[in-house]
Amino acid sequence: MRKAILALATMAMLSANLGCLIPLYSADPTRRAQQLIFTSEDLRTVLDEWERIWFLDQPSHMKPFRTHGGIL
């Protein structure tokens, strides 16, 4: 029983260090570069999407100069 637990713990530690079983990007350098460019472009648009969802990208209706509001 002790050997089985030790073997299971050893396999769990080794499998954590192996990495992903399915590679994320292609092995072809040209295709991999294209995939990396597409991924980085997707990450750049996250901020634009966040502003669009929270309506932060709307034009400002404030005047570019301060007004007093009272009679001068």
C-alpha positions as CSV (number, residue, x, y, z in Angstrom):
1,M,0.0,0.0,0.0
2,R,2.9,2.3,0.8
3,K,4.5,1.7,-2.6
4,A,1.2,2.5,-4.4
5,I,0.8,5.8,-2.6
6,L,4.5,6.7,-3.2
7,A,4.1,5.8,-6.9
8,L,0.9,7.9,-7.2
9,A,2.5,10.9,-5.5
10,T,5.6,10.6,-7.7
11,M,3.4,10.5,-10.9
12,A,1.4,13.5,-9.7
13,M,4.5,15.5,-9.1
14,L,6.1,14.5,-12.5
15,S,2.8,15.2,-14.4
16,A,2.6,18.7,-13.0
17,N,6.0,19.5,-14.5
18,L,5.4,18.1,-18.0
19,G,3.3,21.0,-19.2
20,C,0.2,20.9,-21.4
21,L,-0.5,17.7,-23.4
22,I,-1.9,19.6,-26.4
23,P,0.3,22.5,-27.6
24,L,-1.4,25.9,-27.7
25,Y,0.4,27.1,-30.9
26,S,1.5,25.4,-34.1
27,A,5.0,24.0,-34.6
28,D,5.3,25.8,-37.9
29,P,7.1,29.1,-37.2
30,T,5.2,31.1,-39.8
31,R,1.8,29.9,-38.5
32,R,2.9,30.3,-34.9
33,A,3.9,33.9,-35.5
34,Q,0.5,34.5,-37.0
35,Q,-1.3,32.9,-34.1
36,L,0.7,35.0,-31.6
37,I,-0.1,38.2,-33.4
38,F,-3.8,37.3,-33.4
39,T,-3.6,36.5,-29.7
40,S,-1.9,39.8,-28.8
41,E,-4.5,41.7,-30.9
42,D,-7.3,40.0,-29.0
43,L,-5.8,41.1,-25.7
44,R,-5.4,44.7,-26.9
45,T,-9.2,44.9,-27.5
46,V,-10.1,43.8,-24.0
47,L,-9.9,47.4,-22.7
48,D,-12.0,48.7,-25.6
49,E,-14.6,46.0,-24.9
50,W,-14.6,46.9,-21.2
51,E,-15.2,50.6,-21.9
52,R,-18.0,49.7,-24.4
53,I,-19.7,47.5,-21.8
54,W,-19.6,50.1,-19.1
55,F,-20.5,52.9,-21.5
56,L,-17.2,54.7,-20.8
57,D,-16.6,55.3,-24.5
58,Q,-19.5,57.7,-24.9
59,P,-18.6,61.3,-25.9
60,S,-18.4,63.9,-23.1
61,H,-21.1,66.5,-23.0
62,M,-19.1,68.7,-20.7
63,K,-17.7,72.0,-22.1
64,P,-14.0,72.3,-22.5
65,F,-14.0,75.4,-20.3
66,R,-15.5,76.2,-17.0
67,T,-18.6,78.4,-16.7
68,H,-19.5,80.4,-13.6
69,G,-23.2,79.7,-13.6
70,G,-24.1,83.0,-11.9
71,I,-24.6,86.5,-13.1
72,L,-21.3,88.3,-13.7
